[in-house]
Amino acid sequence: MKKLFVSVSLIAATALILTACGGGGPAAADNLLDAIKGRGYVLVSTDPNYEPQSFLNTSGSRPGDTKCPADALTTAEMQGFDVDVAKAVGEALGVETCFATPSWDLITAGNWVDKWDLSVGSMTITTDRQKILDFSVPYYYTPAVIAVGSDATFTSLDDLAGQAVCAGAATTYETWLTGGDLGFPATSIYAQPPADVQVVSLETDQECAQAIAAGRTDFVGYVTSQTVVNANIAAGLPVKQLGSSVYSEDLAAAFDKSSTLDTTSLRAEVDKAITAMHGDGRLTDLSTNWFGEDLTQAPK
């Protein structure tokens, strides 16, 4: 009986080892798309403070049957244009969409160590970012503008020479202000930054607007998407746009080149989903709903 017990114990132990190594269960996915489908959700990074693109839904509540990890947000807890685009991508993949909210500089730096699957966060395609990230086809296009306090007496971009201007850290807005290479065609750049401008960087450009509204006075304006400025004005923030747009951005979903699982098939499916949304008018409808205009057509 003792010998039989030992044999049975060895068999059970072997079974546990095989199970732990995957020998008794489904084979591990060798690409990110299959891994996403296997777990039933896609984890998308985006900004929780970037209205109207993406922001917290304070009236939403987390559903009890969600597959989202405990430290991720659900589509019920987020809202905005980017959120709706990400949700539609998840639906096209046949999975639930969940949201991670890391800081912008971590997203644009790449090397995500598999903490999220893709970014749908109004990221501009640039040559520098393409060295570490892959991009989908663009899903919309926005003009970048400068906004100042509503009581400011500035009338043109030149009036900001020598002044301090705010921008989100690691954004194209910060790059433009510092005179750096934006990494997209010269035909998309309509103006040079003010001479001798001083740059104040905050975690996101939305925080620049909120700081002005809170009475902060160490900068006179901020650079951001025109959609954000329009939303700031609509929300009653004491700001106004100064002049016309300074450049135009092509915005797309992003994927980490250093992902441990191959992203090729996932990128193909996301491209297919975005292309379908362009073709059937869903992107236009979402843009009109959130921005009051169609920003899904490439500038001519």
GICOR-V951405 format. One record per backbone hydrogen bond with DSSP energy under -1.0 kcal/mol. NH is the residue of the N-H (numbers start at 0). CO is the residue of the C=O. Records with the same first field share a line. If there is no record, write none. Layout:
BEGIN
NH=CO + CO
END
This chain:
BEGIN
4=0
5=1
6=2
7=3
8=4
9=5
10=6
11=7
12=8
13=9
14=10
15=11
16=12
17=13
18=14
19=15
20=16
21=18
22=17
31=261
34=30
35=31
36=32
37=33
38=34
39=35
41=95
43=97
44=117
45=99
49=53
52=49
53=49
54=78
55=47
56=76
59=56
65=62
71=68
72=98
76=73
78=54
80=51
81=52
82=52
83=79
84=80
85=81
86=82
87=83
88=84
89=85
90=86
91=87
92=88
94=89
95=39
97=41
98=72
99=43
106=102
107=103
109=106
114=111
116=42
117=42
118=253
119=44
124=249
129=125
130=127
131=128
132=128
133=254
135=252
138=250
139=250
140=294
141=248
143=246
144=223
146=221
147=239
148=219
149=237
151=148
159=156
160=157
161=194
162=159
164=197
165=220
166=199
168=201
170=167
174=170
175=171
176=172
177=173
178=175
179=174
187=184
188=185
189=245
190=245
196=193
197=162
199=164
201=166
208=204
209=205
210=206
211=207
212=208
213=209
214=211
215=210
219=163
221=146
222=165
223=144
225=142
228=224
229=225
230=226
231=227
232=228
233=229
234=230
235=232
236=231
238=236
239=147
241=145
245=143
247=187
248=141
250=139
251=122
253=118
254=133
256=131
258=255
266=262
267=263
268=264
269=265
270=266
271=267
272=268
273=269
274=270
275=271
276=272
277=273
278=274
279=275
282=276
284=280
285=281
286=282
287=283
288=284
289=285
290=286
291=287
END
